[in-house]
Amino acid sequence: FALLYTAWCTALYFKQDSLVFPTELAGPGLAQPPTRRDFEQIWITVPEGVKVEAWFFRTHDASAAAPKPCLILFHGNADLIDTSQDYADFFVGLGLHVLLVEYRGYARSGGLSTPDGLPRATPSERAIVADSLLFLDWLVARPDVDASRLVYYGRSLGTGVAAQVAAKRSPAAIILESPFTSVASFASGFGVPPFIMRHPFRTDRALPPLAASGIRPPAVLILHSPTDEIIPFAHALRLQALMPSANLVEIAGGHYASPLAQSAYEVAIHDFLAKAGLR
């Protein structure tokens, strides 16, 4: 039994990258970026030589004299920035710039659609957070972006990314859609100890100190469905208990259902942004 259990733990240790970051499921992405006047395709070259991509969507009437807030979106583990444009359209319509950050090892960012001759990349918690900070450097240098009014929006795995980025650079607000307390918390479901997780994404440790900070803590909104079949609703309840100032709103549908057309979602977003002074 000991030998079998050790073999099981070893197999999961080496298999976990493809479970946490299923880049094959995310696919190669679009052949061409959007062709619209409010769009910019952004590239950074990370120290390892990999080129990582982001898409920036400008909202209307923004300028150096009247900078606007910006929402930075961190997508799910089987998504791409290519499949997140509906979020960009929604929040641009609310008067925010939107930055869609791609993950290293996905699509054109060292993934399936990486041009020949460029290095491939392996995603990891450390690498994705480091790349996101580089994109933040680019973003806050823009004169039409109000660097004091940034919103981090995470969906599913992206909630873990948003939390870790926020722990390093606190934003004005954080929106967590279908969040987990940590990736490490799922280890018990596989019968293995949490410490073997190389990408723990400890949201339960990253965000509570920020939410309890007395110096302009970020406003936090949690959106979760009680019928989520991938990340149980109990994770949202636990995070709300850890951050009593956070607002928890129930949305409908399964884990992969889009909440954008739901009235509860729209009302929650409008109220949250208004109270946080982001509209």
C-alpha positions as CSV (number, residue, x, y, z in Angstrom):
1,F,0.0,0.0,0.0
2,A,2.8,2.4,0.9
3,L,4.5,1.8,-2.5
4,L,1.2,2.3,-4.4
5,Y,0.4,5.5,-2.5
6,T,3.9,6.9,-3.1
7,A,3.5,6.1,-6.8
8,W,0.1,7.8,-6.8
9,C,1.5,10.9,-5.1
10,T,4.4,11.0,-7.5
11,A,2.2,10.6,-10.6
12,L,0.0,13.5,-9.4
13,Y,3.0,15.6,-8.6
14,F,4.2,15.4,-12.2
15,K,0.7,15.4,-13.7
16,Q,-0.6,18.5,-11.9
17,D,0.6,21.0,-14.5
18,S,-1.8,19.6,-17.1
19,L,-4.6,19.5,-14.5
20,V,-4.2,23.1,-13.3
21,F,-3.2,24.5,-16.8
22,P,-5.0,22.5,-19.5
23,T,-3.6,24.5,-22.4
24,E,-4.7,21.9,-24.9
25,L,-8.3,22.4,-23.9
26,A,-7.9,26.2,-24.2
27,G,-6.9,25.7,-27.8
28,P,-4.8,27.7,-30.2
29,G,-6.8,30.9,-30.2
30,L,-7.8,33.2,-33.1
31,A,-5.6,33.5,-36.2
32,Q,-5.9,37.2,-36.1
33,P,-6.6,39.7,-33.2
34,P,-9.7,41.9,-33.3
35,T,-9.9,44.7,-35.8
36,R,-11.5,47.6,-34.0
37,R,-10.4,51.1,-33.3
38,D,-10.5,50.8,-29.5
39,F,-8.1,47.8,-29.5
40,E,-4.4,47.4,-29.0
41,Q,-2.4,44.2,-29.0
42,I,0.4,44.3,-26.4
43,W,3.5,42.1,-26.2
44,I,6.1,41.8,-23.5
45,T,9.2,39.7,-23.6
46,V,9.9,38.0,-20.2
47,P,13.4,37.3,-18.9
48,E,13.2,33.7,-20.2
49,G,12.8,35.0,-23.8
50,V,9.1,34.1,-24.2
51,K,6.8,36.7,-25.7
52,V,3.5,37.0,-23.7
53,E,0.4,38.8,-25.0
54,A,-2.3,41.0,-23.7
55,W,-5.2,42.8,-25.3
56,F,-6.1,46.4,-24.3
57,F,-9.6,47.9,-25.0
58,R,-9.9,51.6,-24.6
59,T,-13.1,53.1,-23.3
60,H,-14.6,56.3,-24.7
61,D,-13.6,59.9,-23.8
62,A,-10.4,58.9,-21.9
63,S,-7.4,61.2,-22.1
64,A,-4.5,62.4,-20.1
65,A,-6.7,65.2,-18.8
66,A,-9.5,62.8,-18.0
67,P,-8.0,59.3,-17.3
68,K,-10.4,56.4,-16.7
69,P,-10.3,53.4,-14.4
70,C,-9.2,50.0,-15.9
71,L,-10.3,46.5,-15.3
72,I,-7.7,43.8,-15.6
73,L,-9.2,40.4,-16.4
74,F,-7.6,37.1,-15.4
75,H,-9.4,34.2,-17.2
76,G,-10.1,30.6,-16.3
77,N,-7.6,27.8,-16.8
78,A,-9.2,26.5,-20.1
79,D,-10.0,29.9,-21.5
80,L,-8.0,32.5,-23.5
81,I,-8.1,36.2,-24.0
82,D,-9.7,35.4,-27.4
83,T,-12.7,33.9,-25.6
84,S,-13.0,36.8,-23.1
85,Q,-14.0,39.6,-25.4
86,D,-17.6,39.6,-24.2
87,Y,-16.2,40.8,-20.8
88,A,-14.3,43.5,-22.5
89,D,-17.3,44.7,-24.3
90,F,-19.4,44.7,-21.1
91,F,-17.0,46.7,-19.0
92,V,-15.9,49.1,-21.8
93,G,-19.6,49.9,-22.0
94,L,-19.6,50.8,-18.3
95,G,-16.8,53.4,-18.9
96,L,-13.7,51.3,-17.9
97,H,-10.7,50.4,-20.0
98,V,-10.1,46.6,-20.1
99,L,-6.8,44.7,-20.2
100,L,-7.1,41.0,-21.0
101,V,-3.9,39.3,-19.7
102,E,-2.9,36.0,-21.4
103,Y,-1.1,33.3,-19.5
104,R,2.4,32.1,-20.4
105,G,2.1,28.8,-22.2
106,Y,-1.3,29.6,-23.7
107,A,-2.1,30.1,-27.4
108,R,0.4,32.6,-28.9
109,S,2.1,33.3,-25.6
110,G,4.5,30.4,-25.8
111,G,1.7,27.9,-26.3
112,L,0.0,26.1,-29.2
113,S,0.2,29.0,-31.6
114,T,3.7,30.2,-30.8
115,P,5.4,31.2,-34.1
116,D,8.2,28.9,-35.3
117,G,11.6,29.9,-33.8
118,L,10.2,31.4,-30.6
119,P,10.6,29.5,-27.3
120,R,7.7,27.5,-25.8
121,A,6.6,28.2,-22.3
122,T,5.3,26.2,-19.3
123,P,2.7,28.0,-17.2
124,S,3.1,28.2,-13.5
125,E,1.7,30.3,-10.6
126,R,5.0,32.2,-10.2
127,A,5.4,32.9,-13.9
128,I,1.9,34.1,-14.5
129,V,1.9,36.4,-11.6
130,A,5.3,37.8,-12.6
131,D,4.1,38.4,-16.2
132,S,1.0,40.1,-14.9
133,L,3.1,42.5,-12.9
134,L,5.0,43.4,-16.1
135,F,1.7,44.2,-17.8
136,L,0.6,46.3,-14.9
137,D,3.9,48.3,-15.3
138,W,2.9,48.9,-18.9
139,L,-0.7,49.8,-18.0
140,V,0.0,52.4,-15.2
141,A,2.4,54.2,-17.5
142,R,-0.5,55.1,-19.8
143,P,-1.6,58.7,-19.3
144,D,-5.2,57.8,-20.1
145,V,-5.4,55.2,-17.3
146,D,-6.2,56.2,-13.7
147,A,-3.6,54.1,-11.9
148,S,-5.4,54.7,-8.6
149,R,-8.6,53.1,-9.8
150,L,-7.7,49.6,-11.0
151,V,-10.0,46.6,-10.8
152,Y,-8.7,43.1,-10.8
153,Y,-11.3,40.6,-12.1
154,G,-10.6,36.9,-11.8
155,R,-12.7,34.0,-13.1
156,S,-12.2,30.5,-11.8
157,L,-8.4,29.9,-11.9
158,G,-8.1,33.6,-12.6
159,T,-9.4,34.4,-9.1
160,G,-6.2,32.8,-7.7
161,V,-4.1,34.9,-10.1
162,A,-6.0,38.1,-9.2
163,A,-5.4,37.4,-5.5
164,Q,-1.7,36.8,-5.8
165,V,-1.2,39.9,-8.0
166,A,-3.3,41.9,-5.5
167,A,-1.0,40.7,-2.6
168,K,1.9,42.3,-4.4
169,R,0.1,45.4,-5.8
170,S,-3.2,46.2,-4.2
171,P,-5.9,47.6,-6.5
172,A,-8.9,49.7,-5.8
173,A,-11.3,46.8,-6.2
174,I,-11.3,43.0,-6.7
175,I,-14.1,41.0,-8.4
176,L,-13.9,37.2,-7.9
177,E,-16.2,35.1,-10.1
178,S,-16.5,31.4,-9.1
179,P,-13.5,31.6,-6.7
180,F,-11.8,28.9,-4.7
181,T,-10.1,29.2,-1.3
182,S,-7.0,27.6,-2.9
183,V,-5.9,25.1,-5.5
184,A,-4.2,23.3,-2.6
185,S,-7.6,22.7,-1.0
186,F,-8.5,20.3,-3.8
187,A,-5.6,18.0,-3.0
188,S,-7.6,16.0,-0.5
189,G,-10.1,15.1,-3.2
190,F,-7.2,13.2,-4.9
191,G,-6.1,11.6,-1.6
192,V,-2.8,13.5,-1.5
193,P,-1.4,16.0,1.0
194,P,-1.6,19.7,0.0
195,F,2.1,20.3,0.2
196,I,2.7,18.5,-3.1
197,M,0.8,21.2,-5.0
198,R,3.4,23.3,-6.9
199,H,0.7,26.0,-7.8
200,P,-1.3,26.4,-4.6
201,F,-2.9,29.8,-5.4
202,R,-3.7,30.5,-1.7
203,T,-6.4,33.1,-2.1
204,D,-7.4,32.4,1.5
205,R,-4.1,33.7,2.6
206,A,-3.5,36.5,0.1
207,L,-6.7,38.5,0.3
208,P,-7.8,38.6,4.0
209,P,-4.9,40.8,5.1
210,L,-5.7,43.2,2.3
211,A,-9.4,43.3,3.1
212,A,-8.5,44.0,6.8
213,S,-6.0,46.7,6.0
214,G,-6.8,50.1,7.5
215,I,-5.1,51.9,4.6
216,R,-7.5,52.0,1.7
217,P,-8.3,48.3,1.5
218,P,-9.7,47.2,-1.9
219,A,-13.4,46.7,-2.2
220,V,-14.2,43.0,-2.8
221,L,-17.1,41.4,-4.7
222,I,-17.6,37.6,-4.8
223,L,-19.9,36.1,-7.4
224,H,-20.6,32.4,-7.2
225,S,-23.4,30.0,-8.2
226,P,-24.8,27.5,-5.6
227,T,-25.0,25.0,-8.4
228,D,-21.4,25.3,-9.5
229,E,-20.3,21.7,-10.2
230,I,-16.5,22.4,-10.4
231,I,-15.8,24.8,-7.5
232,P,-18.3,24.3,-4.7
233,F,-20.2,27.3,-3.4
234,A,-18.7,26.5,0.0
235,H,-15.5,28.1,-1.2
236,A,-17.2,31.4,-1.7
237,L,-18.8,31.2,1.7
238,R,-15.4,30.5,3.3
239,L,-13.8,33.5,1.5
240,Q,-16.7,35.7,2.6
241,A,-16.2,34.5,6.2
242,L,-12.5,35.4,5.9
243,M,-13.3,38.8,4.5
244,P,-16.4,40.1,6.2
245,S,-16.3,43.3,4.3
246,A,-16.6,41.4,1.0
247,N,-20.0,41.4,-0.7
248,L,-21.2,37.9,-1.8
249,V,-23.8,37.7,-4.6
250,E,-25.3,34.5,-5.9
251,I,-25.4,34.0,-9.7
252,A,-27.1,31.2,-11.6
253,G,-26.0,28.3,-13.7
254,G,-23.1,25.9,-13.8
255,H,-19.4,26.7,-13.7
256,Y,-19.1,27.2,-17.4
257,A,-22.3,29.4,-17.8
258,S,-21.7,33.0,-18.7
259,P,-23.2,35.4,-16.1
260,L,-23.1,38.5,-18.3
261,A,-26.7,38.3,-19.3
262,Q,-28.0,37.7,-15.8
263,S,-29.8,40.6,-14.2
264,A,-28.4,39.7,-10.7
265,Y,-24.9,39.9,-12.2
266,E,-25.5,43.3,-13.9
267,V,-27.1,44.8,-10.8
268,A,-24.3,43.6,-8.6
269,I,-21.6,44.9,-10.9
270,H,-23.2,48.3,-11.3
271,D,-23.8,48.8,-7.6
272,F,-20.3,47.6,-6.7
273,L,-18.5,49.9,-9.2
274,A,-20.6,52.8,-8.1
275,K,-20.0,52.3,-4.4
276,A,-16.2,51.9,-5.1
277,G,-16.1,55.2,-7.0
278,L,-15.2,53.4,-10.3
279,R,-18.1,54.7,-12.4
